Amino acid sequence: MKITEWLLSVLIIFIGVHCLVMSGMITSSTKSYFSLTIQICMVIGIPLLVGALIYIIIKKINSKKMM
């Protein structure tokens, strides 16, 4: 992918997370915005990290079987 495609993808993800956070806010303080943003990023990031680790482990196991 070209750099412009990467930037567009990151921008769309950022806008989506921002909309998700704004819809989940009850109060309009900056502290609650950042707190909710961190919570949502953890909820999204931890399963992605676990999935990536499982994928890497499976890929290494399969590459050792080929040798």
C-alpha positions in Angstrom: 0.0 0.0 0.0 1.1 3.5 -0.7 1.7 6.0 2.1 -1.5 7.9 1.2 -3.6 4.8 1.6 -2.1 4.1 5.0 -2.8 7.7 6.1 -6.4 7.4 4.9 -6.9 4.1 6.7 -5.5 5.6 10.0 -7.6 8.7 9.6 -10.8 6.6 9.1 -9.9 4.5 12.2 -9.2 7.6 14.2 -12.6 9.2 13.2 -14.4 5.9 14.0 -12.8 5.7 17.5 -13.6 9.4 18.1 -17.3 8.9 17.2 -17.4 5.8 19.4 -16.0 7.7 22.4 -18.2 10.7 21.8 -21.3 8.5 21.8 -20.3 6.9 25.0 -19.6 10.1 26.9 -22.1 11.1 29.6 -20.2 14.2 30.8 -18.3 16.6 28.6 -15.1 16.8 30.5 -11.7 16.3 28.8 -10.6 13.9 31.6 -13.5 11.6 30.9 -12.9 11.8 27.1 -9.3 10.6 27.5 -10.2 8.0 30.1 -12.9 6.5 27.8 -10.6 6.7 24.8 -7.9 4.6 26.7 -10.5 2.1 27.8 -11.9 1.6 24.3 -8.3 1.3 22.8 -7.6 -1.4 25.4 -10.8 -3.3 24.6 -9.9 -3.1 20.9 -6.1 -3.6 21.3 -5.9 -6.5 23.7 -7.8 -9.0 21.5 -5.9 -7.8 18.4 -2.6 -8.4 20.2 -3.6 -11.9 21.4 -4.8 -12.8 17.9 -1.5 -11.5 16.4 0.5 -13.6 18.9 -1.5 -16.7 18.1 -1.0 -16.1 14.4 2.8 -15.7 14.8 3.0 -18.9 16.9 1.0 -20.9 14.4 3.1 -19.5 11.5 6.4 -20.5 13.3 5.1 -24.0 14.1 4.0 -24.5 10.4 7.4 -23.2 9.1 9.3 -25.7 11.3 7.1 -28.6 10.0 8.1 -27.6 6.4 11.8 -28.0 7.1 
